[in-house]
Amino acid sequence: MAAVSTRETRWGVAGAGLISGDFCEALRITPGAKLVAVAARSLAKAKDFAAKHDAQRSHGSYAALAADPSVDIVYVGVIHPGHYECARVMLAAGKHVLCEKPMCMNAGEVASLVALAREKRVFLMEGLWSRFFPATVKALELMRAGEIGDVVEVISDFGFASKVSEASRLYNLEMGGGGLLDIGIYCLSAAGFIWGCAPSEVRALGWKEPTGADSCGVIALKYGSDSASAREHGRQPRIASLTYSMRTQTREVTLYQGTKGRLSLWPTHCPTQLVVEVDGVAPLTLDFPLPDAGARSAGPTSFVNSLGFTYEIARVQQLLGAGATECPEWPLQTSLEMARLLDSIRVQLGVIYPRTDSFLVRARALVHAWPFSSRILAALALLLAFARRGGRVV
Ligand SMILES: NC(=O)c1ccc[n+]([C@@H]2O[C@H](COP(=O)([O-])OP(=O)(O)OC[C@H]3O[C@@H](n4cnc5c(N)ncnc54)[C@H](OP(=O)(O)O)[C@@H]3O)[C@@H](O)[C@H]2O)c1
């Protein structure tokens, strides 16, 4: 599909749920954005949603939205197990796609979407909106300019209090429940913004609820090597300590700790405040209020700071106008690495999605759950069997 050269970018929205509603309100306040069509699994729901958010057209299936010639780009706002199929249908029809986080349920699905987007030469991006808030942009700019020296540690938390219930998408595995995919991903991306999403070591501990979903988790990441030769080359430590919880409201702060000071962003997933503390200098607090919605009359939103979607939308529109097929700040390779990282953490937590996880992921989780001594015994037994067969595998 060619670059979007019209003055207005014509948006379609797939899924008539909570986040889609907030996204539509942010479209209202974004210059150059126009909501033209919405789709839901039922036409009646799509019509109600279209009336509420002033969309011109409504569709009773995602496939019908994919076939709508009046749409340039589709925002995929369905629950995460639906991301893959919904985005696939859009990409196959030649639509550009902005897909809510996490892009998919696992790395295999992400790889398949990335391949399809590249084949069709259309834009695809995972909607990690935090990256586009001006407070994040400023923090990254300061870190790149060396304001706090070498960044050696990222400490990030995100937590809110919720009730454990099989009926809630947050806790139901069939609906992609679990804190890691829902909010832990924001803490991982906070480290990812400066160091990428392919750490050299990952350790995770989680708390699983009776539904099988993780409500809380603690993740430690190490980037690069602390070997003697790495130290000789002046390599600084790079460590991240990340915590998420759906059982308690946390302070929700991301702290970038450098050799000469620190930066803190609040709140982690949609920051509007940045505190700069350079050692020996008085701290500086920078506020980045959301755009004034009043003038363009956005309606109420379900989640905190949702009008901040406007920053992500504006960036996507700029990229489409330039004919780009991915976003340099959060490229597809990074989404792939994020998906692999999420998979490897889930293996450690033992969180398995019955409908989408491969045999390999299940087997890795099973082996990981064995006590260390059992793993050693199993490895010895395999070695013994191998030796008895004269070194033959079969
Ligand atoms: N950026 C952020 O700050 C933020 C905040 C919240 C959520 N999110 C992301 O947004 C996505 C949706 O979250 P949400 O809170 O908006 O969810 P939601 O309102 O519960 O559901 C969104 C849509 O998913 C579809 N859906 C719901 N239950 C389904 C089921 N059992 N089977 C098939 N489809 C189902 C429905 O689509 P139809 O309308 O077509 O029926 C629904 O409208 C998630 O991936 C989440 O990670 C992002």
The ligand as a Tripos MOL2 file, in Angstrom:
@<TRIPOS>MOLECULE
LIG
   48    52     1     0     0
SMALL
NO_CHARGES

@<TRIPOS>ATOM
      1 N1         -2.6370    1.2440   26.4080 N.am      1 LIG1
      2 C1         -3.2540    1.0450   27.5470 C.2       1 LIG1
      3 O1         -3.1050    1.7980   28.5010 O.2       1 LIG1
      4 C2         -4.1990   -0.1020   27.6720 C.ar      1 LIG1
      5 C3         -5.1670   -0.0760   28.6860 C.ar      1 LIG1
      6 C4         -6.0780   -1.1270   28.7520 C.ar      1 LIG1
      7 C5         -6.0130   -2.1700   27.8540 C.ar      1 LIG1
      8 N2         -5.0490   -2.1670   26.9070 N.ar      1 LIG1
      9 C6         -4.9690   -3.2770   25.9220 C.3       1 LIG1
     10 O2         -6.1540   -3.2200   25.1360 O.3       1 LIG1
     11 C7         -6.6410   -4.5180   24.8360 C.3       1 LIG1
     12 C8         -8.1220   -4.5780   25.1860 C.3       1 LIG1
     13 O3         -8.3300   -4.2540   26.5410 O.3       1 LIG1
     14 P1         -9.7550   -3.7100   27.0650 P.3       1 LIG1
     15 O4         -9.5890   -3.4040   28.4980 O.co2     1 LIG1
     16 O5        -10.2660   -2.6830   26.1500 O.co2     1 LIG1
     17 O6        -10.6270   -5.0380   26.9200 O.3       1 LIG1
     18 P2        -12.2240   -5.2360   26.8540 P.3       1 LIG1
     19 O7        -12.9270   -3.9250   26.8590 O.co2     1 LIG1
     20 O8        -12.5960   -6.2140   27.9100 O.co2     1 LIG1
     21 O9        -12.4250   -5.9800   25.4550 O.3       1 LIG1
     22 C9        -12.0110   -5.4060   24.2390 C.3       1 LIG1
     23 C10       -12.7080   -6.1210   23.1000 C.3       1 LIG1
     24 O10       -12.2120   -7.4520   22.9650 O.3       1 LIG1
     25 C11       -13.2610   -8.2900   22.4860 C.3       1 LIG1
     26 N3        -13.5340   -9.3620   23.4620 N.ar      1 LIG1
     27 C12       -13.8140   -9.2230   24.7750 C.ar      1 LIG1
     28 N4        -14.0110  -10.4250   25.3420 N.ar      1 LIG1
     29 C13       -13.8760  -11.3220   24.3720 C.ar      1 LIG1
     30 C14       -13.9530  -12.7510   24.3160 C.ar      1 LIG1
     31 N5        -14.2250  -13.4730   25.4150 N.pl3     1 LIG1
     32 N6        -13.7240  -13.3700   23.1440 N.ar      1 LIG1
     33 C15       -13.4310  -12.6550   22.0400 C.ar      1 LIG1
     34 N7        -13.3260  -11.3100   22.0210 N.ar      1 LIG1
     35 C16       -13.5420  -10.6620   23.1710 C.ar      1 LIG1
     36 C17       -14.5080   -7.4270   22.3400 C.3       1 LIG1
     37 O11       -14.5450   -7.0200   20.9650 O.3       1 LIG1
     38 P3        -15.9490   -6.6540   20.2370 P.3       1 LIG1
     39 O12       -16.2610   -5.2660   20.6980 O.co2     1 LIG1
     40 O13       -15.6230   -6.7710   18.8070 O.co2     1 LIG1
     41 O14       -16.9560   -7.6490   20.6930 O.co2     1 LIG1
     42 C18       -14.2060   -6.2680   23.2660 C.3       1 LIG1
     43 O15       -14.8770   -5.1020   22.9500 O.3       1 LIG1
     44 C19        -5.7700   -5.4990   25.6050 C.3       1 LIG1
     45 O16        -4.8860   -6.1370   24.7080 O.3       1 LIG1
     46 C20        -4.9750   -4.6430   26.5920 C.3       1 LIG1
     47 O17        -3.6600   -5.0960   26.7730 O.3       1 LIG1
     48 C21        -4.1470   -1.1480   26.7770 C.ar      1 LIG1
@<TRIPOS>BOND
     1     1     2 1
     2     2     3 2
     3     2     4 1
     4     4     5 ar
     5     4    48 ar
     6     5     6 ar
     7     6     7 ar
     8     7     8 ar
     9     8     9 1
    10     8    48 ar
    11     9    10 1
    12     9    46 1
    13    10    11 1
    14    11    12 1
    15    11    44 1
    16    12    13 1
    17    13    14 1
    18    14    15 2
    19    14    16 1
    20    14    17 1
    21    17    18 1
    22    18    19 2
    23    18    20 1
    24    18    21 1
    25    21    22 1
    26    22    23 1
    27    23    24 1
    28    23    42 1
    29    24    25 1
    30    25    26 1
    31    25    36 1
    32    26    27 ar
    33    26    35 ar
    34    27    28 ar
    35    28    29 ar
    36    29    30 ar
    37    29    35 ar
    38    30    31 1
    39    30    32 ar
    40    32    33 ar
    41    33    34 ar
    42    34    35 ar
    43    36    37 1
    44    36    42 1
    45    37    38 1
    46    38    39 2
    47    38    40 1
    48    38    41 1
    49    42    43 1
    50    44    45 1
    51    44    46 1
    52    46    47 1
@<TRIPOS>SUBSTRUCTURE
     1 LIG1         1 GROUP 0 **** ****
